[in-house]
Structure formats: structure tokens, C-alpha cells
Amino acid sequence: MTHERDPANAGTFYPENPDSLASLVRTLLDAPVEDSLKDLDPETLRAVIVPHGEYVRSGQVAASAYRLLGKRKRKPERVLIVAPLHYWPEYGLILPTFPSYRIPTGSLPVDRKTIQQLAFFSETLFSDEAHLFEHSIETQLPFLQAIWGPVPIVPLGYADLPADVLARILDPFFEDPETIVLISADFSRYFDAVQAELIDRESIERICSGQKVDPLHVCGSTGINALGIQAKKRSLLPRLLRSANSKEASGEGRQTTGYASFGFAG
């Protein structure tokens, strides 16, 4: 039997100590909802875009999405985590065989029924190796566990996959109101703060107006562009929740990474 996936990024992307991790996530989630978002009904959220950076840099931006999701009256039956694979070059929809994902504060089960459904797509490959060290999915788990406990997850990694193909694969999940689609993505990388702000502002404007984002400016552009296709089809309205870059968050470095979170409601 396949063993659960061990945490690979604890101690680097987020605290390894369970108490420290729980305290940090709770502090981030307990911040008040921004005044500009108080008119957004959490019950209408069908999808979110959330960063996958280190918590010290992107945690506040990520928390703005999870804070709203946590205000829903009931948790979903599953969370589909759509994430780019940083260490896997092969084309396809890459799924793991792990029964669960462990983090320092517990484990989240993998929705095996949905994994089996995804296996019928011709683009699907199975590889635990591709997921073994990947942070784009793992960084979402402490937040999900904090707001919903051990909610079933679908770790859907992709590599070199066109946005229209990914949108087709995601289509049935947007038919299901019991599924939340979570798009894992970071924005500009390795630019100075001035350039990063300009690039991220353009990407944000493109998302809000239903246009495609540039793969050179967004890590996770395929997921965002696939969501954009579904949003147009289903009249889901994008809403910027929060944006920042790593220099603003931590004051570190000349080269920055941009972060933004969005909610898609309908």
C-alpha cells in the first residue's frame, strides 16, 4: 500500500514545529476582512487564486482568500488544488497515488474517487515522484486544514499543458457546487520592485478583465488562464482580494516575487 506523502517543505516554506505553524496560520486568518471585501458573499465563491510562496512573504496574501472561504456555512466535499509542477518536465495532468498528505499539524485525505475519474483523461499520468518535493500544493494544506479540518483534496499537478485542455478537464468540477477549485500561482519573479509592481499590475488587470496572463509573468499561468475560460463560460466574476510582493512583505532582497489572491464568485 502506498504511504501518505510526507511534508517536504516544512521548515522552509512554513514552520516545521506544529505549534508554531498552527499559531502562525491562525494569526494570519484572524486578521479582519478588508473593508473593500465585506460585500463579497463567501457562499458564492466557486474558485480562488492563491500564491504558493513562503509564508513569511506570501502568507498575508494567501490568508485573504482562506479567510473568506472559512466563513462559508459548510465546508465543501472536496478541494481541487490545481498547481504547476516545478520539477517535472513531462507533458500532462500529473496525479499522485498517495492516500493522504501529511503536514506538521495532521493529514488531509486524497479524494480517491475523483482521482479515479481524472484517470480517464488521455492527458493523465500518475507519478508520486513529480509530487514528492512540490511546494505549490503543500503550501495550501495548513490553511485548508485550519479552516476546514481534514477536508478531502485532489492534488492536480500539471506540466506543459495548454490552458484550453486544462479548462476542459476542469469543466465537470465547475458543475459541482460541492467542489472548490483552488488555483495555485505566484506572479512576477526576479524583477526589481518597480518592475515587479508594473508587471503584476498588468497581470491583475488582465485577470479582472477576463484576459489571458503572460506565462513569463505568472508561475501558474495555465491554471489561471484555464480558470478564466471557465469563468467566462459560467459568468463567474473575478475579484482581487489582495496583492503584494516579497519585498513589501519581508523587506528582503533586490529581486522580488509578486503575489495576488482572487475570488471568483457566481
Secondary structure by P-SEA (a helix, b strand, c coil): cccccccccccccccccaaaaaaaaaaaaaccccccccccccccccbbbbbbccccccaaaaaaaaaaaaaccccccbbbbbbbbccccccccccccccccccccbbbbcaaaaaaaacccccbbbbccccccccccccaaaaaaacccccbbbbcccccccaaaaaaaaccccccccbbbbbbbcccccccaaaaaaaaaaaaaaaaabbbbbcccccaaaaaaaaaaaaaacbbbbbbcccccccccccccccbbbbbbbbbcc
